[in-house]
């Protein structure tokens, strides 16, 4: 429930222009690896195999808000994984 409240508050703050995005250089592949590591345990609890393939990934330096990218990626995974199940 707290997660839902936080998402609503963030959206309201975003709409009103009260959220300031950090502008910092980072490597997106590192964020993706952190997200994969964070959600792997949840996936395993659901009986899912999390495959994180970086063979074609480019790890160029980008500028943006790495915290919000990671947080939104975890939120997206959590939302989508609620409908996933292991095939029998």
CORKA-V968166 format. One record per pair of residues at least 12 apart in sequence whose C-alpha atoms are under 7 Angstrom apart, sorted by sequence separation. I is the first residue (numbers start at 0). GAP is how many residues later the second one is. D is the distance in whole Angstrom. If there is no record, write none. Layout:
i gap d
I GAP D
I GAP D
This chain:
i gap d
35 16 7
28 30 5
27 31 6
26 32 6
26 33 6
26 34 5
25 35 6
26 35 6
34 35 6
24 36 6
25 36 6
24 37 5
25 37 6
24 38 4
34 38 7
47 38 6
23 39 5
24 39 6
30 39 6
34 39 6
46 39 6
22 40 6
23 40 5
25 40 7
22 41 5
23 41 6
21 42 6
22 42 6
21 43 5
20 44 6
